[in-house]
Amino acid sequence: MKKITTKILILAFMFSFLTLSLYSQADPAISAYDEYIEAINNANSLHDLNPYISKRKIETYGAMTEEKKKSTLKFKKQIVRFTERKDIEAQSQGDNSMITVNIIDKSSNNPATVEVNMVSEGGKWKLDKEKYKF
């Protein structure tokens, strides 16, 4: 009886570990957000981010002056460079996903949050809005 109980406990543990492992895999919206962050690192202009942002966001950037576009990209690059992600979670429903990213400012050690709205366009997740809370 003791051997059977031990085997059942081992199987239960393995199943719970497998379930946790599958659950912790990146949500497709989070993966798309990670690609957007990587694109910021490599971008020379806001135009370089177009494959990762929504049509509405592209229009918003298009209406900016060249100086505002440069300062916006500079700000994004600084955020990526000087913060460290602590955790991230997504709540997706249909073609919308709300991602909450908890970050730490590496220079001051102060916590902050980024709220990101992602939308699915043409079967791909795109960043639509982002709000920084420092």
GISULZI-V237755 format. One record per residue. N is the residue number from 1. RES is the residue in one small letter. PHI is phi as a letter, one per 30 degrees, with the letter a starting at -180 (999 if undefined). Layout:
BEGIN
{{N,RES,PHI} {N,RES,PHI}}
END
This chain:
BEGIN
{{1,m,999} {2,k,d} {3,k,d} {4,i,d} {5,t,d} {6,t,d} {7,k,d} {8,i,d} {9,l,d} {10,i,d} {11,l,d} {12,a,d} {13,f,d} {14,m,d} {15,f,d} {16,s,d} {17,f,d} {18,l,d} {19,t,d} {20,l,d} {21,s,d} {22,l,d} {23,y,d} {24,s,d} {25,q,d} {26,a,d} {27,d,d} {28,p,e} {29,a,d} {30,i,d} {31,s,e} {32,a,d} {33,y,d} {34,d,d} {35,e,d} {36,y,d} {37,i,d} {38,e,d} {39,a,d} {40,i,e} {41,n,e} {42,n,c} {43,a,d} {44,n,c} {45,s,a} {46,l,d} {47,h,e} {48,d,d} {49,l,d} {50,n,e} {51,p,d} {52,y,c} {53,i,b} {54,s,d} {55,k,e} {56,r,d} {57,k,d} {58,i,d} {59,e,d} {60,t,d} {61,y,d} {62,g,d} {63,a,d} {64,m,d} {65,t,d} {66,e,d} {67,e,d} {68,k,d} {69,k,d} {70,k,d} {71,s,d} {72,t,d} {73,l,d} {74,k,d} {75,f,d} {76,k,d} {77,k,d} {78,q,d} {79,i,e} {80,v,d} {81,r,d} {82,f,c} {83,t,b} {84,e,b} {85,r,d} {86,k,c} {87,d,a} {88,i,b} {89,e,b} {90,a,b} {91,q,b} {92,s,c} {93,q,b} {94,g,i} {95,d,c} {96,n,b} {97,s,b} {98,m,c} {99,i,c} {100,t,c} {101,v,c} {102,n,c} {103,i,b} {104,i,b} {105,d,d} {106,k,d} {107,s,d} {108,s,c} {109,n,i} {110,n,d} {111,p,d} {112,a,a} {113,t,b} {114,v,c} {115,e,c} {116,v,b} {117,n,c} {118,m,c} {119,v,b} {120,s,c} {121,e,b} {122,g,i} {123,g,i} {124,k,b} {125,w,d} {126,k,b} {127,l,d} {128,d,c} {129,k,b} {130,e,b} {131,k,b} {132,y,c} {133,k,b} {134,f,c}}
END
